[in-house]
Structure formats: structure tokens, C-alpha cells
Amino acid sequence: MLDMSGIKIGVIGLGYVGLPLAVEFGKIYNTIGFDIDCDRVDELNSGNDSTREVEKEELLSASKLVCSADEEVLKQCNFYIVTVPTPISDHKAPDLSPLIKASEMLGGVINKGDIIVYESTVYPGATEDDCIPVVERVSGLKFNKDFFAGYSPERINPGDKEHRVTNILKVTSGSTEDVAETVDQLYKTIIAAGTHKASSIKVAEAAKVIENTQRDVNIALINELSIIFNRLNIDTLEVLEAAGTKWNFLPFRPGLVGGHCIGVDPYYLTYKAQSVGYHPEMILAGRRLNDGMSGYVVSQLVKRMLKSRIHVEGANVLVMGLTFKENCPDLRNTKVVDVISELEEYNINVDVLDPWCSAEEAQHEYGLELISEARENYYDAIIMAVAHEEFKELGEESIRKHGKDNHVLYDLKYQLNKEQVDMRL
């Protein structure tokens, strides 16, 4: 096993997950942060992080961290951590191509005795059945004889300044008992909250994939309740607040379910379940319901506009917020995009305002032109889609000044009081 005093860490992928991890390790160990995006590497080496996950002072405090886009520099490492994305295809199937490419690259740089730990969310078995054989093929080394593996699922919550990598308990695992202990002890040196050593890599993989599956199903239930209460003319939030007075009632809220985790991870589990002959009914039902919320939101808005005698075709609508969650620039799998697409199906003109996300990224990822400032007395409807602090601070009067005399204000995130808005989920 590795001598902890001689450990040299390579973190593969410097996004929302990899960078905070690389920074923490780089405060103690010689660490190489690797990313294929040269612009990203240059940005980080200059002390800036466009994801806003790591402040400049903290980034510079990682004195032993070097960021690079050169695969050759990884050869000096002996402990590798893979934090690349694990998206889904257009057909809702797992897309392991980033993981496979990372595994191919590692196969070309690892040496005997090295350890590779995967953090990317996958279905149970993916590490040992899909990734490790690629490393073996490229390297010519034998798994659990010449090199070893572990799995320690990421639990980063983008935009959350309270729950950080060091104060979130870390699940760890390894391909042998000795490796599991080595992986666990290494993570313990940076994770103040402690670790939980799982009995196997598959257990750790399964634990991660059900974390977000559980949240997805719970939110789907609340979304369905919201639809029911809307038909009964009952305010959903008031119901949830009343029910929430019981100590064991879970505080979920209705809304759009996007992002790189909750809207994606359940499909990894359902894919694996179907591959072994089981059709997961509850999980897929929850996914269908949550994926359909964008259409529901727009249909409700259109009905309200018609009721208010607002001509729908050619109407102007302001969408406040584009990122998948509040106070975060992350645009991955944001369901606000689906709301915009649904609006455009009605030939509605849409302006999108978001102070957090990059206009260039919005254009590149979704072909959307962001506005820098909303026009006054112009919009037939305003949708408060993301609960950014900047929007909360505006208040009803400042928001409504952008609407025409007759307009609809639809609050998806309960940012304003019930009596201040025309509609809310």
C-alpha cells in the first residue's frame, strides 16, 4: 500500500466537485488538478473560479496544488481521484463516455501500486465492470495485483456555502480491505465531518445513487400534491406549513427538478434495475412527473393569462432565473429551459434575466440570449423561476414595474407572500 507521507494526488476534472476537493488536498499533499479544458486550467492558475465554489483566497491557500491540462504531469502521481460528469443521453440512458475517456487516460499514466478512486455518480457495478477493465486494457496492468481502486461518492451541493466538502461526511470504499483502509484514512485527513467506510465499492455506488433518487421521489410526491391542491383551490405552501408542524413531516417543496444530480441519477439506477430484469415503477413514475412539471407550469400560466383576458400568442414574458438552483451559476440540466421551450410553443416572446449565469454559457449550451436588464411596463407575465437573493431583495413593487398594467406574476419558488403574487405552485 501507499506510504501516506509519499502520496501524490491527481484529481481528474476540476468542476464543481473536483476543484473543492483538489483545493483541500492541495493544502496538505502535492496535488495535480487535471482538466482537459485549457481555459479552465488557466483561469484557476490565475486564482479565479468561474463556478464560484472556491474563493480566490482559498484557492491561493492550496500551496501544493498545481492545475494542468497536460496528461504527462499526472505520471508523477500515485493516487488518482476521478470527478468527471456522468450525464444521461437524450433517451435517458447513462452516458459513461466521460468516465471511459478518463479511465483510458489513466491507463496510460498509472504505475504499479497506484490507486484510482472514482467519485462520479454511477450505477452499482460501474466502477469494477465498466471502468477498471478499460484501465487494465490500456495499462496492461492487473487489477488488485498491480493497481487498485476505490469509490467515494461526491456529495457537493453547488452554491451551498454551509455544506462544504470538509464538513459533509464522506462515504469511502476500496477494492481490497487494505485499499479501503488507505482510501478511508486519506480522506479523513481533509474531511472534518469524518468518514463512513462501506463494505464494498458496489455498496458505496448504490448508496450514492439512492440519495438523489430518494429526493427525486419525495419531490415528485409534493409536485403531485401541488397539482391536486391547485384543482381544489388550496394553497400548497399553506398545506405544507401546516403539515410541517408534525416533527417527522419532511420539508420538501414543489418545483422544477433539474441539475446534474437529482434529475439524472435516478436514471442510472433504473437502467441497472432493468438490466437485471426488474422494472422500477415508483422511481420512473416520479421521474415522469418531475420531468412534466415544466409543461404543467406553462399550461397553468396560459390558463391564467386567458382568464385575465391577456392575448397569449405574441405575448411578452419575463423569466427570472435560468440556473438549475438559486445563488449558483450552474446551468447543467436546468428545467427552466424546458419552461422557455414550452412558452415558445405558444409563440410567446421570452426574455430571460439571470445575474448569476454566464451569458456566453447560456448561448453555447442552450442558444439563449440573456438580457442584462428587464424592460419596464412591458411584460404580459413574469415568472419567478429561480430564488436568487438578488430577486428576493427586489420585492413585489420592483418586480411588478416590469409588467404591463394587466399582467400575471407567477412565483414558482415562494419568494413573495401569497397576497403579493397572482399564482404560485
N, C-alpha and C positions, 0 to 999 in steps of 0.2 A: 504493500500500500504506500501511498504518498506520504512523504515526510512533510508535516504541516509547515515546518519552517522553510521548506524549499518550494512551496507551492507557487505556481504562476498561473493566473486565471485568464481565460479568454471568454469574453461574453459576446455571443453571436447575435446581432440585432440590437440596435440602440434606439428603440422606440419607447413607448410609454412604459413598457415592462423592463426592457434591458438596461436603459440608461440609469434609473434609480438604483438598480442592483449593481451595475458596474461602478457607480459612484461610491456606494457603501463598501464594496470590496476594495476599491482603489484607495481608500483611506488607510487600509491595513496591508494589503498584498499588492505585489506587482501585477497589474491588470491591464490586459489589452481589450479595449472595446472595439469590436469589429462591426462594420456595416458596409453594404455594397453601394450605398448612396454617398458618393464623394462630397456632395454639397452638405449633407448631414454631418459628416465627419469634420469638414472644415468649420462648420457652424459651432460644433461642440468644442473643437480645439481652440476656438476664439473665445470660449467662455459663455456661449449663448445656447439656449434650448428653446426652440420654437414651440414645443409641446407644453411649455410652462410647468412641467413636472418638477424640474430641478432649478432652483435659483442660481444665479451666477456665482454667488459667494460659496454655495455648497459645491457647485461643480468644480470650482477652483481649489476647494479644500481637499479634493481627492488627488493628492500629490503623486500617488503611484499609478494613476490611470493615464493611459495613452490611447487615444482613439485613432483608428486606422481603417483604410479600405484595402489594404494590401494583405492578401492571404498569407504571404510568406512570413510576416511577423508573428503569425499565430503558431508557427512551429516551435517557438520558444516556450509555449505554454504546456502545462501538463494536466490542467483541469479545465474542461470546457463546459459552458452553460449556454444552451440554445434557447433564445427567446424570440423566435420569428413568428409571424402571424400564422394562424390556422383558419382561413376563411372557408366559406362554402361556395359551391358552384351555383349557377343560375337554376339548377334543378335541385337545389337544397342538399347536395351531396358533399361530404367532406372533401376539401381540396388540400391535399398534403404536399403539393408541389414545393412550397417554401421549405418545409421540413426535409423533403427528399434532397433538394438542392444543398441545403446546409449540411446534411449528412454526407453527401458526395464530397463537398469541400473538406469536411473534417477528415474524411477517409484519406485525403491527400496530405494531411499535416500531422496526424497523430503519431505517437510513438508507443512502444511497448510500455505498459504500466499506466497509461493515461486513463482518465475517467471523463466520460461525457454525460452531463446531466441535462435532460430536456425539461423545459418549463412550459412550453406551449400546450394549450388545451387540446386534448385528443381523446379518442375513444379507448376503452381498456384494451390493451394489447398492441397499440400502435407503435410504442417505443421499441419493443422487442421483435415484433413481427414485420414492421414496415421500415423503421429507421435503421436499426442495428445491422440488418443484412446488407444494406447499402454501404455502411461504413466498412463492413467486412470485405465486401466485393472490391471496393476501391483501394483499401489499405493492404489487403492480403493478410491482415491480422485476424486472430481467432478471438471471438467474443468470450469473455470470462476466463480467458487464458492469457491473451496478450493485451487486451484492453477491457474496460469495464463501463458500466452505465448506471445511471440513476434517473429518477424522476422526482421533481419537486415543483408542483403546480404553482403558477403565479397567482397572486391574489391582489394585484394592484387595482386600485379604484381610481381611474383617471379623474383629475380635478379635485380629488378629496385631499385636503390639507391636514386632516386629522388622522386618517388611517393611512400610514405610510409603510413602506416596505419593512422598516425596522420594528414597527410596533404591531404588525399583523403576524399571528402565529403561523409558522411555516410547516407544511407537511413535507416530509422527506422520504426517500426510499433508495434502495440500491440493488444491483443485480446479484450480489452476494451479501452475506451478513457483515463481512469486514468492510465492504464498499459502502453499505448502508450506514454503518457507523461513521466512516470517514466523511461521507456526504453530510450526515447529520451534525457532526462536530464542526465542520467548516461553516455551515450556515449559522450555527449557534454563535459564532464569533461576531456576526453582524446583526442577528435578529434578537433584539432585546426582549421581545414577547415570548421567545422560546420556540421549540420545535415539537412536532409530533412525528415520530418515526413509524411509518406504515410497514406492514409485514411484507409487502411486495410492491413492485413497480405497478402492477395492474390495479392493486387496491388504491394506490395514490392517484392513478389516472382516473379511476372510477369516482373517487371522492371529489375530484375537481369538477368533472363533467356534471355531477348531480347537484353541485352547489348552485349553479345558474339555472339548471333545469327546474329545481325546486322554486326558485324565484319566478321563473317564467310561468309556471303553472299557477302560482299564487296570484300573480298579476292578472293572468287570464281570467281567473275567477272574479276578481274585482272588476275587470273590464266588463264581464258578462253581467254582473250585478248592476253596473252603471247603466247598461243598456236597458235592463229591466226597470230600474228605478226611473229612468228617463220616461219610459212609457207610462209609468204610474204617476208621473209628475211629482216625484220626490227628489229632493236634492241629495245626491250621492254622498258628498262630503259630510253633510249633517248626519246621515245614517252611520257613516264610518266613525265619526267622532263619538256618537252615542254608543255604538258597539265597542269602541275602543276603551270605554271606561271599565271593561272587564279585563282583569290582569293578563289573561292569556290570549287576547284577541290580537292578531298580527297586524301591524300598522302599514299595510300596503295601500297604494293609491292607484286609481285607473290612469291610463295614459298610453302613449306610443312606446313600444318596446323595440329599441334598436341597439346600436353599439356593437362592439366586437365580441361581446360575451353572451349576454342573455338571449339575444336574438339569433345566435349562431350555435352555441354549444349544445343545445338540445338535439339538433340535427346530427351531431356526432354520435350521441347515444342511441338515437332511433335508428341510425344507419347500422350500427353494430348489432342492435337488437334484431333488426330484420335479417341481417346476415346469418343469424343463428336460428331463424325460423319463428321469431316472435314479433307480432305486430303491436307496437305500443300505442294504445288507444288514447289514454289521458294526455300523454305528452304531446302527441301530434294534434289533438283537439285544441290544446292550449296554444300551440303554435299557430294553427289556423285562425283562431280567434284574435290573437295578438297581431298577426300579420294583416288582419282585416280591419283593424281599428282606424287606419288612415282613411279608408273608404267610408267608414261609418262617420267619422268626424266631418268629412266634406258633405256627405248626404244630409247631416243634421244642419250644417251651416246653410246649405242651399234651401232647405225647407224653411228655415227661419228668415232668410232673405226674401223668399217669395211671400211669406206671411206678412213681412214688413213692406211689401209692395216695392221691393228693390229688383230691378231687372238683372237677371243673373248673367246672361250672355253679354260679354263685353264689360262686365263689372270689374272694378279695381279692388284687389285685396292685398293687404299688407300682412306678411308673415313675419312675426318677430321671433327670430331664432332659427338656426339651421343645424347646429351641432346636435349630437345624439343625447347630450345631457347638459345640465347647467354649469356655468363657470368652467368650461373646458373647451379647447379648440378642436377636439376630436370629431371628425366627420364620418368616421367609418360606420357604414350600415345605418346611417341616420334615417329614421322613418319620416322625418319632416319632408324629405324629398318625395316620398310617396304622396303626402298631402298635396304638395305642389303639383305633382303629375295629375292627381285626381281633379284639382281645381282647373287645370289647363284642359281637361277633357270637356269641361263646360264652357270652353273658350273664355275663361276668366283671365284677366291680366294680373300677374302676380309680381309684387316687389318683395324682396327678401332682405331683411336687415339683421345683421349679427355682428356685434362688436368683438366677438371672441375668435371667430374663424378667419382663416386666410382667404382673401378674395381669389387669389391665384389657385389655391387648392379647390375651392368651390367650383371654379371654372374647369379645372383639369378633371376633377372626379365626376362632376355632375352636369357640366356645361351651363352652370348658373352664374348670372351676373348679379353680384350683391350690390345693394345701394349703400351709400355712406350716410345718407340722411333721408328720413321719410318726409314726404311732402305733406303739407298741412291742408286740411279740408278737402281731401282728395279721394279717400278710400270708402268704398261701399261696405267693406267688412275688414276687421282687424282680428288676426288670430295670434294670441299669445301662446306660442308653441314651446318655448324653452325658458326656463325660470332663471335666466341670468340676473345677477344682482343689479346690473345697470337698468334692466327693465322693471324690477321690483321698486327701485328708487324713483322711477318716473311718476308713479301714481296715476289714478284714473284720469284726472284732468289733462295731464300732459300727453297721455296716450290717446285719449278721445279727440284731441285737437287735430289729429291726422285724419279723422273720419269726416265724411260729409254730415250735413245736418241730420240726415236719416242714414244711419249705419248700424252694423251689428258688431259688438265686441264679444269675442269668443275666447274664454280663458281655459286653456287645456291643463294648466298647471296650478290652479288655485292661487294665483299670485295676488289677486284682488278679492275683496269681500263679495259675497253673493249679490248684494244690492248694488254693487258698482259695475257689474257686467250684465250682458244680455243673455249669455249662455256660458255654461261650463260643463265639463264631463261629469 
